[in-house]
Every structure is written in structure tokens, then in C-alpha cells.
């Protein structure tokens, strides 16, 4: 009898087989990291420069400035307020019967 270890890759639905538990663990780490990077658009880490005034500049691993979580939240709130303002100006819409 032989035992093999099958590591599932959720990105493509395939299995990779390894002969030892140690090799299986290494493969699992590799598959897991690649899957994580896929969902982070290739940038699993952000570099945050904290300015003297406490503001933050976020950059991806290529050094490109990206929105911070706080910036994203501000934009979401801004869009929600704008939508609320637009819809409140419509009043009651007429009912159409077909």
C-alpha cells in the first residue's frame, strides 16, 4: 500500500499529489499563497507611509499609490449620500399598471 497526499487548488479545481507530508505542506503553502495573491490582484501587502499629520499614503508592492481603507469608506459614504439625495428628490413615483 502507498499513501499520497492530494493538495486541492481552489483556483483551478485541480489536485497536486505529493509523496510526503512535508512536501504536501510546502505545496499547500505555495497554492494558498498564490490563491491569496489572485484575490489581492497580485499585491498581498500594502506599504503605508504615515505622515507627520497622521494622514496615510498607501502604496502597492509596485510603489503605486492606492486608496486606503479610510479613503474607500469616505467614497462609499459620499456615494450613499448622493444617492439618498437623488432619490429623495423623486418624491412618490406613479404606479404603472400593465
C-alpha positions as CSV (number, residue, x, y, z in Angstrom):
1,X,0.0,0.0,0.0
2,X,1.1,3.5,-0.8
3,X,-0.1,6.8,0.7
4,X,-0.1,10.0,-1.3
5,X,-1.2,13.5,-0.3
6,X,-3.5,15.4,-2.6
7,X,-3.5,19.2,-2.4
8,X,-6.5,20.9,-3.9
9,X,-6.1,24.1,-5.8
10,X,-9.3,26.2,-5.4
11,X,-8.2,28.5,-8.3
12,X,-8.4,25.8,-11.0
13,X,-10.0,22.8,-9.3
14,X,-7.0,20.5,-9.7
15,X,-5.1,18.4,-7.3
16,X,-1.4,18.1,-7.0
17,X,-0.1,14.8,-5.5
18,X,2.9,14.6,-3.2
19,X,4.6,11.5,-1.7
20,X,5.5,13.0,1.7
21,X,3.6,15.0,4.3
22,X,6.4,17.6,4.3
23,X,6.2,18.1,0.5
24,X,2.4,18.3,0.8
25,X,2.7,21.1,3.4
26,X,5.1,23.0,1.1
27,X,2.7,22.6,-1.8
28,X,-0.2,23.7,0.3
29,X,1.6,26.9,1.4
30,X,2.5,27.6,-2.2
31,X,-1.0,27.0,-3.5
32,X,-2.5,29.0,-0.6
33,X,-0.2,32.0,-1.2
34,X,-0.9,32.0,-5.0
35,X,-4.7,31.8,-4.3
36,X,-4.4,34.7,-1.9
37,X,-2.4,36.8,-4.4
38,X,-5.0,36.1,-7.0
39,X,-7.7,37.7,-4.8
40,X,-5.4,40.6,-3.9
41,X,-4.8,41.4,-7.6
42,X,-1.1,40.4,-7.1
43,X,-0.5,42.8,-4.2
44,X,-0.9,41.0,-0.9
45,X,0.8,43.7,1.0
46,X,0.4,47.5,1.1
47,X,3.1,49.9,2.2
48,X,1.7,52.6,4.4
49,X,3.6,55.9,4.9
50,X,2.3,57.7,8.0
51,X,2.7,61.4,7.6
52,X,3.5,63.8,10.5
53,X,-0.1,65.0,10.5
54,X,-1.3,61.4,10.9
55,X,-2.6,61.0,7.4
56,X,-1.6,57.9,5.5
57,X,-0.3,57.3,1.9
58,X,-0.9,53.7,0.8
59,X,1.2,52.1,-1.9
60,X,1.1,48.6,-3.5
61,X,4.2,46.5,-3.9
62,X,5.0,48.3,-7.2
63,X,5.0,51.6,-5.4
64,X,1.8,52.8,-7.0
65,X,-0.4,54.9,-4.7
66,X,-3.7,53.1,-3.9
67,X,-6.8,54.2,-2.0
68,X,-6.6,53.5,1.8
69,X,-9.4,51.7,3.5
70,X,-10.4,55.1,5.0
71,X,-10.5,56.7,1.5
72,X,-12.7,53.9,0.3
73,X,-15.1,54.3,3.2
74,X,-15.3,58.1,2.5
75,X,-16.2,57.4,-1.1
76,X,-18.8,54.8,-0.2
77,X,-20.5,57.3,2.3
78,X,-20.2,60.1,-0.3
79,X,-22.0,57.9,-3.0
80,X,-24.6,56.8,-0.5
81,X,-25.4,60.4,0.5
82,X,-25.6,61.4,-3.2
83,X,-27.9,58.5,-4.0
84,X,-30.1,59.4,-1.0
85,X,-30.3,63.0,-2.2
86,X,-31.2,62.0,-5.7
87,X,-33.9,59.5,-4.7
88,X,-35.4,61.9,-2.2
89,X,-35.9,64.5,-5.0
90,X,-38.1,62.0,-6.9
91,X,-40.9,62.1,-4.4
92,X,-43.5,59.4,-5.0
93,X,-43.3,57.7,-8.3
94,X,-46.5,57.0,-10.1
95,X,-47.7,53.4,-10.2
96,X,-48.0,51.9,-13.7
97,X,-50.5,49.0,-14.2
98,X,-49.9,46.9,-17.2
